[in-house]
Amino acid sequence: MSAMPPGRDLEKAALRGEPSYVWRSGQERRLAMIVAAAGERIRGLLLENGCGVGMYVEHLLPFGGRVVGLEYDFERAATAHQHSPEIVNAAGEGLPFPDEVFDLILSHEVLEHVQNDQLSLGEMARVLLPGGRAIIFVPNRGYPFETHGIYWRGRYHFGNSPLVNYLPRCLRDRLAPHVRVYNTSDFEALLSGLPLRMVRRTVIVGAYDNIIARWPAAGRVLRSVLQALEKTPFRIFGLSQVWVLEKL
């Protein structure tokens, strides 16, 4: 999750998360993953489902496809419209598109915030063409911090909260009722009954751009070491799960 810009609405951040406001190496790395997983579909009809202020929409456009961004929050949709004329203000649980039209769907750290994640994933399956792919990033429950803040004694506290996601689910969800977190079985349960097959699943660490901005040398060493752990069993402690799904 991005750092909170000055003057932002904490209540909105709690309910809907904070989108990417700046483009840095972390976003560039994720974009490279998206492009690799998309293949030729990157030049087709794309949907970013939950596009925030349009940063990924803007950076997907140069690959030659037609990119549609969908955003639930009106103010963020209006900002995204500055990057692309094809921005739709709607909810992911009821995508305003016909069946089987998109070659590629990107859902970047969005499912954890929607009212009904199973319905939202079902809608993505509905609007995908056969052979189309959905690339989905969601928070990993193995990560040692809850990055979306917590509620404590009736007040929301923005920031990273250690070990919250390691608590039993009932306690964890009392502290963070505003956002979901996923392990592998959680996400597999969402896929049950949907015409989607898993092409690839991985867990990635963060980019630590904020740390690098303060302590460049130490931050780059930290990022290099932690990204190397993605190739080991220690990736279970990574920041995000990445699922690449294909419509049957």
Residue, then its C-alpha position, 0 to 999 in steps of 0.5 A: m500500500s502507498a504511503m498516506p499523502p498529506g490531507r487524505d481522508l483516513e476513513k476512505a483509506a480504511l474502507r478503500g485503501e490508498p491507490s498508487y499516487v506516484w510511479r516508482s520501482g515497485q510499480e514498475r516491477r509489478l507492471a513487468m510481471i503483468v506484461a509477462a503474464a499477459g502475453e499477446r493479450i496486452r494488446g487486446l481489450l484490457l480492464e483494470n478493475g479498481c483503477g484508483v487514480g489511473m496509474y496502471v491505466e496510464h502505464l498499460l496504454p503504451f503497450g498498444g491495447r485498449v485499456v478501460g479503467l473501472e473505479y468505485d470511488f467517484e473522486r478517484a475515477a475523476t482523477a483517473h479520467q485525466h489519464s484515460p478517457e475510458i474510465v467507468n465509475a461502478a462497483g466490481e460486484g456488478l461490472p457494466f459490461p457484456d459477457e466475454v469481452f475482455d482479453l485481460i483483467l488486472s485487479h491490483e490490491v482491490l478484492e480485499h476492499v470490496q463488499n463481496d469478493q466472491l461476487s467480484l471474482g465471478e464478475m471478472a470471470r463473466v466478462l473475460l473471453p475464453g482464454g483471457r486472463a485475470i491477473i490478481f494481486v491480494p494481500n498475503r496473510g503470511y506478511p508480518f504486518e497489516t498494512h491497512g491499519i487497524y481499529w483500536r478502541g473505536r478509532y482507526h489507526f493508519g499504518n503498519s501494524p505488526l503480527v495482526n494477521y497471525l492472530p486467529r481469524c476472529l481476533r484479526d477481523r475485529l482489529a481489521p474489519h475493513v480489509r481482508v487478507y488471504n492465504t492460499s486456501d482462502f483464495e482457492a475457495l473463491l475460485s470454486g465453481l468458477p470457469l477459471r484455471m490457475v496458470r501461476r501463483t506466487v508471493i512477492v515482497g515489497a519494493y521498499d521504495n519509502i525506505i530507499a528514499r530515506w536510506p538509499a544504500a541500506g534500502r537497496v540491500l534490504r530490497s535485494v535480499l528480500q526479493a531473493l527470498e522469493k525463490t525460497p520457502f521464505r516467500i510465505f512471508g511476502l507482502s502480496q499473493v499474485w494469481v494468474l487465472e485463465k478463463l476456460 
